[in-house]
C-alpha cells in the first residue's frame, strides 16, 4: 500500500484532535440525550463494525452473524459478572471477548471450505443458533422469566460509571483502545496476510501465507472485538441484556455500516455507524416536520427501511469504497497538498 | 409405539407435502434467478410479500379477481425488469457477494414500499375455493391445499422448462453468459403464492 503523501499537518494531529474532542469537548458541552441516544450506540456499533471490517473488509470473509457474536459477548460478560464474585468488570469484558472468540473460531471453520455467500449463509447459522440457545436455555439469563435482565452497574475499582456521561466515557475508552489495536493490526504481517487471502487465496498460499490459520485468526480477532462491542451495547447503551437486542436486523445493520462507511477501512466503521445512528433521528424530525401527523412511527419505520436499502444499493453501485472515499476526496479538494503534482 | 395412529400420520404427511409444494415455488424462484444470473436473491421473501399484498389489496378495493391477479402479475414483472435495469445491470461483473448485498438492500426497499403503499394490517382472502377437507381412503385432505399445490407444481414444471431453455440458449450463443442478469422471467411465476398466503394472513 502506498503511503499517503505528507500533508501540511503532521499525522498525529487528526487522532489527537479526535481524542481531545471525545474526552475534552463532548463531556463538557454534551447533553445526556446526546450521550444516551447518539454517542453510546454509535460507539458500540462502531466497535462491532471495526470487528466485522477486519473479517469482511480486510480478510474477505463475509459474515452475517455479527449480532450473534455481540449477543455471546453480552451474555458472557453478564454471566461472568454474575457467577464469579469479585471479578473486575474489565476482566469479565475481556473474558466475554474470549468466549465470543471461541464461538467465532467454531463458526469460522466452514470458511476453510466455503467462500462468498455460501460462507455468509453458514454464518447465518450462528445467528439463528445463538438466539435459539439464549432463548431456550434460561440458565444464560439467570432463569429470569421474561428473559430480559438488567445489566450490572458499571463500576471500575470503586468508581461508578453509571451516569450517562460515565457510560459514554467507559465506552469511548474501550473503543479507543480496541480501535488502536485494530489499526496497529492491519499494518502488521498478519494484517497483510488478511488482505492477501482476500485478494487471491491461491496466490497467498503460493507465497507462503498460512491461509487456514489466517482465516481462523481473522474470525477469532473479529469475534473478540464484536463480542466486546456486544457487551458495550448491552451494558452501556441498552442497560438490559436480552436476545431480542441482537437479532438478524442487528447483524444486517453492522454489515450495512461497513458497506456504507467503506470496506477495509477502520475509519469507515465510524463513518458508517455515525450515519446509521443519526439518520433515523434526522428522518423522524424531517418527516414530522414535513408531513405532520401522518408521519407516525409505522411510516417512519417503513421509510427508514426504504432509505436504508436505497443507500446500500447506491453505495454499492456509485461508491463501493464508501463514505471514507467521499471524505478523502473532499479533503483533497479542500486541503490541497503543497508541492505535490 | 403402541398408540401410533397411522391415519393421523398419513394425514399430516399429506398436508405437509402439499404445503411443501407451495414452499418449493419460492425456492424455484431462487433457483431460477441463481441458475440464470448467479445472483442469490435475498429480496425473494419481500417480493412474495409485495405480490401477495398487491393482489389482496386490489381485491379488497373491488377489483375483479382475474383483473387483480393480472395487475399483480404485471406489477411483479415490471418490478423484476426495473430491478434488473437499475440495480443489477450497473453491478455486472462485481463479486457475487456484492450482488447479494445489493439484493439485501433491495429487500429493505421492497418491504418498506409494500407496507407503506398497502398498509401493514392483516388481510384475509376468500378465493371461492372450498377449504372443506374431503376424505380419501380414510384420511382428510384439504381441497384448497390440493388446488394450490397443483398450480404450484404446474408452475414448477414451466419454470424448469424456462431454465433449461435459457441455459441451452446461453450455451448455444457463446457460453459466457454469467454476466447476463435477467430477473424478469421468474417474477411472474410466483403468483400462485398469492393463494398460499391466505394461510399466513
Contacts between the chains, C-beta under 8 A, distances in Angstrom:
chain1	res1	chain2	res2	distance
A	62	B	97	5.1
A	116	B	95	7.2
A	116	B	96	5.1
A	116	B	97	5.2
A	116	B	100	8.0
A	117	B	40	5.3
A	117	B	96	5.9
A	117	B	97	5.5
A	117	B	100	4.6
A	120	B	97	6.7
A	120	B	100	6.8
A	252	B	104	6.7
A	255	B	101	7.2
A	255	B	104	7.6
A	256	B	105	7.9
A	259	B	101	6.1
A	298	B	120	6.1
A	299	B	116	6.7
A	302	B	111	8.0
A	302	B	112	4.4
A	302	B	113	7.8
A	302	B	115	5.3
A	302	B	116	4.3
A	303	B	112	6.6
A	303	B	116	7.0
A	304	B	112	7.5
A	305	B	108	4.6
A	305	B	109	7.1
A	305	B	111	5.8
A	305	B	112	3.4
A	306	B	108	7.1
A	306	B	109	5.2
A	306	B	112	3.7
A	306	B	113	6.0
A	306	B	116	7.2
A	308	B	105	7.4
A	308	B	108	5.5
A	309	B	104	7.9
A	309	B	105	4.2
A	309	B	106	6.2
A	309	B	107	7.1
A	309	B	108	3.1
A	309	B	109	3.6
A	309	B	110	7.8
A	309	B	112	6.8
A	310	B	105	7.1
A	310	B	109	5.7
A	311	B	105	7.4
A	312	B	101	6.6
A	312	B	102	7.1
A	312	B	104	6.9
A	312	B	105	3.1
A	312	B	108	7.3
A	313	B	87	5.6
A	313	B	102	5.5
A	313	B	105	4.5
A	313	B	106	6.5
A	313	B	109	7.4
A	316	B	91	6.5
A	316	B	94	7.7
A	316	B	98	5.8
A	316	B	101	6.1
A	316	B	102	5.1
A	316	B	105	7.2
A	317	B	87	7.5
A	317	B	90	4.5
A	317	B	91	6.2
A	317	B	102	7.7
A	320	B	94	7.9
A	320	B	98	7.4
